[in-house]
Amino acid sequence: MKKISVVLFVSLLLLAGCSKKNKDEITIGVLQWAQHPALNDSLEGMMEGLKQAGLENANVQIKVVNEDASTATMAASQFVSQGVDLIFTIATPAAQTALVAVENTNIPVVFSAVTDAKAAGLVENIDSPEGAITGVSDLPPVKKQLELMKTMFPEMKKLGILFNTSEANSTSQIEEVKKIASPLGIEIVTQGISKPSELAIAAAQITKSVDAIYIIPDNTIASQAGLVVNQASELKVPVFMAESGQFDQGILATDSISYKSLGIQAGIMIKEILVDKKPIQSIPVQTAQETELIISQKMADELGIQIPKELLERAEIR
């Protein structure tokens, strides 16, 4: 892309440096909640989607707010003051912040890396969004993932899930996991945290009472997947994950959505809004089109788990 402004917001003071919008070009403001592989892949995919849609010359201004709510609010407000044509958000808190900022404006919002747009208060109707926002959901294929765990680890009875209590997505995901897990004979054990500094202790506690750990698309937990793996490894507890961005940090397996693919879908959606002039109401919230099965041979060996033949035939083994 010819015009990409990347601004990493580590303090509010950095907000002052953004350029004003040129009225002759399409300007897209990107509000990214945090830096970790899944969210970075969403951004990369969105850029690719814009290129595929013929918007490679768009002026894309990127602001990464490092999980700081006040910084996110100021960044979104500045996008509105600039009069950007659209705000693309990555992760639920970023989408929620942008939606508030664009109230009483004509600026649309497209989100990625949001698991449950309805539970997060972004839309009431995912098939026909009624407001200024639509996007792509990273809702994981929970049934596929739980079946993967049971196939690899048949003796599993208790599955642990760590989550940030302030993330609406996480609460709704856990309820969905519980519904699907019960018929499979899996008991879900949860441990909530309110801030990242609590994660090490929480991971150590939950690992003692479960047979495996499942990292759901929770920004706080996903960004520190390696820490969770370190705690679990001490007791030979396998860690499964809903997405593959942090796979190399010691995850045993995932039947994962692709955040890059989700970003591409969002980029095409942006073109439909800005170029084709489609109303938000005619663009349903989308979900992932496909998944990718990845298994770590190294972690399987360390945990003494033999990878079943039926998985070897279709998995990427790392």
Secondary structure as GFF3:
##gff-version 3
##sequence-region A 1 318
A	DSSP	beta_strand	3	8	.	.	.	ID=ss1
A	DSSP	three_ten_helix	12	17	.	.	.	ID=ss2
A	DSSP	beta_strand	27	32	.	.	.	ID=ss3
A	DSSP	alpha_helix	37	52	.	.	.	ID=ss4
A	DSSP	beta_strand	59	64	.	.	.	ID=ss5
A	DSSP	alpha_helix	69	82	.	.	.	ID=ss6
A	DSSP	beta_strand	86	90	.	.	.	ID=ss7
A	DSSP	alpha_helix	92	101	.	.	.	ID=ss8
A	DSSP	beta_strand	109	114	.	.	.	ID=ss9
A	DSSP	beta_strand	133	137	.	.	.	ID=ss10
A	DSSP	alpha_helix	142	152	.	.	.	ID=ss11
A	DSSP	beta_strand	158	164	.	.	.	ID=ss12
A	DSSP	alpha_helix	168	181	.	.	.	ID=ss13
A	DSSP	three_ten_helix	182	184	.	.	.	ID=ss14
A	DSSP	beta_strand	187	193	.	.	.	ID=ss15
A	DSSP	three_ten_helix	196	198	.	.	.	ID=ss16
A	DSSP	alpha_helix	199	207	.	.	.	ID=ss17
A	DSSP	beta_strand	212	215	.	.	.	ID=ss18
A	DSSP	alpha_helix	219	222	.	.	.	ID=ss19
A	DSSP	alpha_helix	225	233	.	.	.	ID=ss20
A	DSSP	beta_strand	239	241	.	.	.	ID=ss21
A	DSSP	three_ten_helix	247	249	.	.	.	ID=ss22
A	DSSP	beta_strand	253	257	.	.	.	ID=ss23
A	DSSP	alpha_helix	259	274	.	.	.	ID=ss24
A	DSSP	three_ten_helix	280	282	.	.	.	ID=ss25
A	DSSP	beta_strand	291	295	.	.	.	ID=ss26
A	DSSP	alpha_helix	297	303	.	.	.	ID=ss27
A	DSSP	alpha_helix	309	312	.	.	.	ID=ss28
A	DSSP	beta_strand	316	317	.	.	.	ID=ss29
###
